[in-house]
């Protein structure tokens, strides 16, 4: 509805200050022409919104003007309560988020407060996972502070191979993916992404950071992760499997049925593994429940392993 969009525009301008028509259009999923018309309507109704010309221009509210945030509807309340603070993983961040949520709940009307409490009782977030991997987030508060205040940051970073380097970067944003956090920053070599758990030291500087005018964190992350996943090589294997092994493999691996079932109930699947070594490990573990169709090199490897194993068996 247009009224909801107008309110969203006001809240975005209050939260971000000056915003370009393009940014508003992207956030609200409308055209820039629609944004311009809506701004004219707001101005005509007495809202002190105005356009700032020039390279750093955009739409802006009078800094002394504020609107009252309307009450949450049921859908918004459910969405907010389902995003429990434990989702952030890190204990300190979760604690701060929990305090903020408690303050919000205290400000809700009694009927919504009871509903919110009921929703929270029906959701539990376990951030550990089945194979927990602990992230060292000691440097995260310093990184977040530098991002929030637009201050340059000097970091000592340890690469996966153990190589350490010190560099001064312009922080642009932080991204949480699963239990891992990443710093996106501009460097002398261009935009780079740093895993926060690998930052051994972080020193915020008094010098302001430089932010590219058209930088969009969500777009950058989406494009970067897309390029990364496309660059990953996979190892393709075709196996003939019994029914039980086929069910297990389709649960844990990307699989395509190419033939079957035959008279013995065996099906032929084309499977994708991250690497050849993973394929060898899995296929050997399947034993007689799997027959390698392709590639030939893997079939010969499995045969050699079976021969070696039989030599060590006493009959």
C-alpha positions as CSV (number, residue, x, y, z in Angstrom):
1,X,0.0,0.0,0.0
2,X,1.2,3.5,-0.8
3,X,0.6,4.7,2.8
4,X,3.0,1.9,4.1
5,X,5.6,2.9,1.5
6,X,5.4,6.6,2.5
7,X,5.9,5.6,6.1
8,X,8.8,3.4,5.1
9,X,10.4,6.3,3.3
10,X,10.2,8.5,6.4
11,X,11.7,5.8,8.6
12,X,14.5,5.2,6.1
13,X,15.4,8.9,6.0
14,X,15.3,9.1,9.8
15,X,17.6,6.2,10.1
16,X,20.1,7.0,7.4
17,X,19.9,10.7,7.0
18,X,20.3,11.6,3.3
19,X,19.5,9.0,0.7
20,X,19.6,9.0,-3.0
21,X,16.5,8.3,-5.1
22,X,18.2,5.2,-6.4
23,X,18.9,3.8,-2.9
24,X,15.3,4.5,-1.8
25,X,14.0,2.9,-5.0
26,X,16.1,-0.2,-4.4
27,X,15.0,-0.5,-0.8
28,X,11.3,-0.1,-1.5
29,X,11.4,-2.0,-4.8
30,X,9.9,0.8,-6.9
31,X,11.1,3.1,-9.6
32,X,13.0,6.4,-9.0
33,X,10.1,8.2,-10.6
34,X,7.8,6.7,-8.0
35,X,10.2,7.9,-5.2
36,X,10.1,11.4,-6.7
37,X,6.3,11.5,-6.8
38,X,6.0,10.2,-3.2
39,X,8.5,12.8,-2.0
40,X,6.4,15.5,-3.6
41,X,3.3,14.2,-1.9
42,X,5.0,14.1,1.5
43,X,6.2,17.7,1.0
44,X,2.7,18.8,-0.1
45,X,1.3,17.3,3.1
46,X,3.6,19.3,5.3
47,X,6.5,16.9,5.9
48,X,9.8,18.8,5.8
49,X,11.5,16.7,3.1
50,X,13.7,18.3,0.6
51,X,16.2,17.5,-2.2
52,X,19.9,18.2,-1.9
53,X,21.6,18.8,-5.3
54,X,25.1,17.9,-6.3
55,X,27.4,14.9,-6.2
56,X,26.6,14.1,-2.6
57,X,22.9,15.0,-3.0
58,X,19.8,13.1,-2.3
59,X,16.6,13.3,-0.3
60,X,16.7,14.5,3.3
61,X,14.4,15.3,6.2
62,X,14.7,18.3,8.4
63,X,17.0,17.1,11.2
64,X,14.7,18.4,13.9
65,X,11.6,16.6,12.5
66,X,10.6,13.1,13.7
67,X,7.6,10.9,13.2
68,X,6.0,8.6,15.7
69,X,6.6,4.9,14.9
70,X,3.3,3.1,14.7
71,X,2.5,0.0,16.7
72,X,3.6,-3.4,15.4
73,X,1.0,-5.6,13.6
74,X,0.8,-9.3,14.4
75,X,3.0,-10.3,11.4
76,X,5.7,-7.9,12.3
77,X,5.6,-9.0,15.9
78,X,6.0,-12.7,15.0
79,X,8.9,-11.8,12.6
80,X,10.6,-9.8,15.3
81,X,10.2,-12.5,18.0
82,X,11.3,-15.3,15.8
83,X,14.6,-13.4,15.2
84,X,15.8,-14.3,18.7
85,X,19.1,-12.8,19.9
86,X,20.7,-16.2,20.2
87,X,20.8,-16.3,16.4
88,X,23.9,-14.0,16.5
89,X,25.9,-16.8,18.1
90,X,28.4,-14.7,20.0
91,X,27.5,-14.5,23.8
92,X,28.3,-10.8,24.2
93,X,26.3,-9.8,21.2
94,X,23.4,-12.0,22.1
95,X,23.4,-10.5,25.6
96,X,23.2,-6.9,24.2
97,X,20.5,-7.9,21.7
98,X,18.6,-9.6,24.5
99,X,18.6,-6.4,26.6
100,X,17.4,-4.4,23.7
101,X,14.6,-6.8,23.0
102,X,13.5,-6.7,26.6
103,X,13.3,-3.0,26.5
104,X,11.2,-3.2,23.4
105,X,8.9,-5.7,25.0
106,X,8.5,-3.5,28.0
107,X,7.2,-0.7,25.7
108,X,4.6,-2.9,24.0
109,X,0.9,-2.8,25.0
110,X,0.0,-5.5,27.5
111,X,-1.9,-7.6,24.9
112,X,1.1,-7.6,22.5
113,X,3.6,-8.2,25.3
114,X,1.8,-11.4,26.3
115,X,1.7,-12.5,22.7
116,X,5.4,-11.8,22.3
117,X,6.3,-13.8,25.4
118,X,4.2,-16.7,24.1
119,X,6.0,-16.7,20.8
120,X,9.4,-16.6,22.4
121,X,8.5,-19.7,24.5
122,X,7.8,-21.6,21.3
123,X,11.2,-21.1,19.7
124,X,14.6,-22.2,20.7
125,X,17.8,-21.4,18.7
126,X,20.7,-23.8,19.1
127,X,23.7,-22.1,17.5
128,X,26.2,-24.9,18.2
129,X,25.3,-27.1,15.3
130,X,25.9,-30.9,15.1
131,X,29.6,-30.3,14.4
132,X,30.3,-27.1,16.4
133,X,33.1,-24.9,15.1
134,X,34.0,-22.1,17.6
135,X,34.8,-18.7,16.1
136,X,37.1,-16.4,18.0
137,X,35.2,-13.1,17.9
138,X,37.4,-11.2,20.4
139,X,38.1,-8.5,17.8
140,X,34.4,-8.2,16.6
141,X,33.4,-5.3,18.9
142,X,36.4,-3.2,17.7
143,X,35.7,-4.0,14.1
144,X,32.0,-3.1,14.6
145,X,32.9,0.2,16.3
146,X,35.2,1.2,13.4
147,X,32.5,0.3,10.9
148,X,29.9,2.3,12.8
149,X,32.1,5.4,13.3
150,X,33.6,5.3,9.8
151,X,37.2,5.1,11.1
152,X,40.2,3.5,9.5
153,X,41.3,0.3,11.1
154,X,44.8,-1.3,11.4
155,X,44.6,-5.1,11.6
156,X,47.0,-8.0,12.0
157,X,45.5,-10.8,9.9
158,X,46.4,-14.5,9.8
159,X,45.7,-16.3,6.6
160,X,44.6,-20.0,6.6
161,X,48.2,-21.0,5.7
162,X,49.5,-19.2,8.8
163,X,50.9,-16.2,7.0
164,X,50.5,-13.0,9.0
165,X,50.3,-9.4,7.6
166,X,49.5,-6.0,9.0
167,X,47.5,-3.5,7.0
168,X,45.4,-0.4,7.4
169,X,41.9,-0.7,5.8
170,X,38.7,1.4,5.3
171,X,36.0,-0.7,7.0
172,X,32.7,-0.7,5.0
173,X,30.6,-3.3,6.7
174,X,30.3,-6.6,8.6
175,X,28.5,-9.7,7.4
176,X,27.3,-12.6,9.5
177,X,27.2,-16.0,7.8
178,X,26.3,-18.9,10.0
179,X,28.5,-18.6,13.1
180,X,31.2,-16.8,11.2
181,X,31.6,-13.0,10.9
182,X,33.3,-11.2,8.1
183,X,34.7,-7.7,7.7
184,X,34.3,-6.1,4.2
185,X,36.9,-3.3,3.7
186,X,38.6,-1.2,1.1
187,X,42.3,-1.7,0.9
188,X,45.2,-0.4,-1.3
189,X,44.5,-3.5,-3.5
190,X,40.8,-3.0,-3.7
191,X,37.8,-4.4,-1.9
192,X,38.6,-7.4,0.3
193,X,36.8,-9.7,2.8
194,X,38.4,-10.7,6.1
195,X,37.2,-13.4,8.5
196,X,36.9,-11.7,11.9
197,X,38.1,-14.9,13.7
198,X,41.5,-14.5,11.8
199,X,42.0,-10.9,12.9
200,X,44.5,-11.2,15.7
201,X,44.8,-7.5,16.5
202,X,42.5,-4.6,15.6
203,X,43.4,-0.9,16.3
204,X,40.8,1.8,15.3
205,X,42.4,5.0,14.1
206,X,41.3,8.6,14.5
207,X,41.5,9.1,10.8
208,X,38.1,8.8,9.0
209,X,37.7,6.0,6.4
210,X,36.8,6.6,2.8
211,X,33.7,4.9,1.6
212,X,33.1,4.4,-2.2
213,X,30.1,6.5,-3.2
214,X,28.1,3.7,-4.8
215,X,29.1,0.8,-2.5
216,X,26.3,-1.5,-1.5
217,X,27.2,-4.1,1.1
218,X,24.4,-6.6,0.3
219,X,25.1,-6.4,-3.5
220,X,28.9,-6.8,-2.9
221,X,28.4,-9.9,-0.7
222,X,25.9,-11.5,-3.1
223,X,28.3,-11.0,-6.1
224,X,31.3,-12.1,-4.2
225,X,29.8,-15.3,-2.9
226,X,28.3,-16.1,-6.3
227,X,31.8,-15.8,-7.9
228,X,33.2,-18.0,-5.1
229,X,30.7,-20.8,-5.4
230,X,31.1,-20.8,-9.2
231,X,34.8,-21.1,-8.9
232,X,34.5,-24.2,-6.7
233,X,35.5,-27.3,-8.6
234,X,33.5,-30.5,-8.1
235,X,34.4,-34.2,-8.8
236,X,31.6,-36.0,-10.6
237,X,31.1,-39.8,-10.0
238,X,28.5,-42.2,-11.4
239,X,27.7,-45.1,-9.0
240,X,25.3,-48.0,-9.1
241,X,23.9,-48.4,-5.6
242,X,21.4,-50.5,-3.7
243,X,18.3,-48.8,-2.4
244,X,19.5,-48.1,1.1
245,X,22.8,-46.6,-0.1
246,X,21.0,-44.6,-2.8
247,X,18.7,-43.0,-0.1
248,X,21.7,-42.1,2.0
249,X,23.7,-40.6,-0.8
250,X,20.8,-38.4,-2.1
251,X,20.4,-37.1,1.4
252,X,23.9,-35.9,1.8
253,X,25.1,-35.2,-1.8
254,X,23.9,-33.5,-4.9
255,X,22.6,-36.5,-7.0
256,X,20.9,-37.1,-10.4
257,X,19.2,-40.3,-11.2
258,X,20.5,-41.6,-14.6
259,X,19.2,-45.2,-14.6
260,X,17.2,-47.7,-12.6
261,X,16.1,-49.5,-10.7
262,X,17.2,-52.7,-12.2
263,X,16.1,-56.3,-11.4
264,X,18.0,-56.1,-8.1
265,X,16.6,-52.8,-7.1
266,X,19.9,-51.0,-7.8
267,X,19.8,-47.5,-9.2
268,X,22.5,-45.5,-11.0
269,X,23.2,-42.0,-9.7
270,X,25.5,-39.2,-10.9
271,X,26.9,-37.6,-7.7
272,X,29.0,-34.4,-7.1
273,X,31.8,-34.4,-4.5
274,X,33.9,-31.4,-3.4
275,X,37.1,-33.3,-4.3
276,X,38.4,-36.6,-5.5
277,X,39.7,-37.6,-2.1
278,X,36.2,-37.2,-0.6
279,X,34.8,-39.4,-3.4
280,X,37.4,-42.1,-2.6
281,X,36.6,-42.0,1.1
282,X,32.8,-42.3,0.6
283,X,32.9,-45.0,-2.1
284,X,35.3,-47.2,-0.1
285,X,33.0,-46.8,2.9
286,X,30.0,-48.0,0.9
287,X,31.7,-51.3,0.3
288,X,29.7,-53.9,-1.8
289,X,26.6,-51.6,-1.7
290,X,28.2,-49.4,-4.5
291,X,29.7,-50.1,-7.9
292,X,31.7,-47.4,-9.6
293,X,30.6,-46.8,-13.2
294,X,32.6,-43.7,-13.9
295,X,35.3,-42.4,-13.8
296,X,37.4,-45.4,-14.7
297,X,40.3,-44.1,-12.6
298,X,38.2,-44.2,-9.5
299,X,36.9,-47.7,-10.3
300,X,40.5,-49.0,-10.7
301,X,41.5,-47.3,-7.4
302,X,38.6,-49.1,-5.6
303,X,39.6,-52.4,-7.2
304,X,43.3,-52.0,-6.1
305,X,42.2,-51.1,-2.5
306,X,40.0,-54.2,-2.4
307,X,42.9,-56.4,-3.6
308,X,45.2,-55.0,-1.0
309,X,42.5,-55.5,1.7
310,X,42.0,-59.1,0.7
311,X,45.7,-59.8,0.9
312,X,45.6,-58.9,4.5
313,X,42.7,-61.1,5.4
314,X,43.4,-64.6,6.8
315,X,41.1,-67.3,5.5
